[in-house]
Amino acid sequence: MAGHTDMRKGFDGLAAMVQTALAANPFCGHVFVFRGKRGDILKVLWFDGQGLMLLAKRLERGRFVWPQAMSGSVSLTSAQLSMLLEGIDWRMPVRTHGPLLAA
């Protein structure tokens, strides 16, 4: 979800935000990620088919790089989500090697 979220919210509060702000079903299997105002805390809400899972991560140093959005949500690839959760700037990742050139 674009913007910041009150990190005091739990399962029900975040699921309600998904329904009202995004007009989405929190039980659809998509991963919904929320960031606190300071940018150092994320919460992830996901329905695994049996129940809702709520995961939280706080960075001891640094901030999570949050997408800028015109609407209420942003779609990320699994690679971008992985980098986001690791605290890596996923917008401009740099490869550690270049393509091999033919001799």
N, C-alpha and C positions, 0 to 999 in steps of 0.2 A: 504494500500500500504506500502510495506517495505521501510525503509529509511525515510528521512524527506522531507517536502514539503515547498515551499515558501507560507507562509500564507497570502500573498497579493492576491493570486488567488481567484477568485469568482466562480460562477456557470460554466461559459464557460471554464475557465482555468482548473478547476478540472475535468470537464467532458471530456475535451480534453486529460488530463493525463490518465484517465481511458481507453480511446480509444487507445491511442498510447502506453503507458507504459505497460498496462495490456492486451491489445487486447480484451477488454471487452466492452459491451454495457452499458453505464451509465443509460439507460432507461429500464433495465431488471428487476428492482425491488430489486436488491441486495443493501446492505448498504456498502458504500465505506468510509473508515475513513482515514484521513490524519493527520499527526502530524508535528508541527513546529520543527525547529532545536533545540531550547532550551528545548523542551519536555513539556512545560507547556500549550500549546494550541493544541486543536484538532478541526478539521472540519469534519463534516459528510455530505455526499452527498447521497441522496436517491430519487428515482422516485416513487411517490405514486399512479401512474396511471393517474394523471391529470397534474402533473408538477414536476419539480425538487425542492427538499427542501434542503436548506443548513443550517445546525446548527453549531454553534461554541461554544466551552467551553474553558475557561481559568481557570486554577487552581491558586488560590491566594498563596498557599504554596504547595510544592512538585512537582513531575513530573509524567506524564503518563508513565506507564510501557509498553514499545513498544515491539512487538514480533520481534525476530531475524528470518530472513528468508534467504534462499538461492536464492529464486526466487523473483518475483516482488510483490507477494501477499501472504497473510496468511488467512486461514479460521478460524473464531472463532465461538464458540457456542453462543447462545443468553446470557447464563449466563456469559461467559467470556467477551463478549462485554459490558454487564452491569457493571461488575467489572472494566473493562478498563475505561469506561466513568465516574465511581465514583472515579478514581484515586487509586484503590485497586490493589495490585500485584496479578493479575489473574493467574499467572503461578503456584503458589503454595498456593492456598487457604487452610485454616485450618478450619475444622469443629469445631463448638463450643461444640459439644458433641460427645461421642463415641456410638457405638451400644450397645443396652441393652443386658446384659448377663443373660442367664437363671440361676435361683438359684438352 
